[in-house]
Amino acid sequence: MSSAKKPSARKAAEPPPQVVTTTKQQPQQARAQDTFELILETAGHLLDEVGLERLSTNLVCRRAGLSPPALYRYFPNKYAILRELGDRLMALQDQAVLDWIGEGGMNTRTIEDAIESNIRLQERVNDITRQFPGNIFVLRALRAIPLLREVRLASSDMVAERIADGMIQNGHKASRERLIASARLTTELAYSAMEMVLEEPDRDTRQILTDVSRMIALHYAGLNG
């Protein structure tokens, strides 16, 4: 009997370091754009059905009714598809945060005001993520696959800087460097709450969002003391 260990699901999902994860080309014509979008939409729905490890370009082609050359014209492998999905999901989430900042989401006078404002932000980001095909699996790919982590990290860095700048404009006393570090930390906390809500829909979503928003508001209030 062989003593070889079966590779873990996480290891099975990881590409070799030299794998290209960028799109080969962007579609220029309407028909090509339709094919490009069909590939992404199909992959997202398949993620919901079969998960990250079982997703393959062959499976996407069969479900979408495309030949492999039609897919490989744009995406060299499934990791390039995941990266494009990740870029899009991060862009939607980032815009929700930027809109919240622009709407005065950080212009609060009390801890309770800050908590309620943060809850509204979390609900908005969660709704966007929930409606995105393959949502939780795309988030897992950005966290678990080394070649894709830069997508999530670039998003977190940008959002952290904008949050820090917004707080400074609102008179927060902590340094920009400290606020950026805190924004990265609280963003990870919000992501953990989001994953809990998406993975365990039977839980009390409002309570989870209230608890995490209270933690975030109290953290920043403590920095300002």
PyMOL commands that set and color helices and strands:
alter all, ss='L'
color gray80, all
select helices_A, chain A and resi 9-13+30-50+57-64+68-72+78-102+111-131+135-144+146-169+176-199+205-223
alter helices_A, ss='H'
color red, helices_A
deselect
rebuild
show_as cartoon
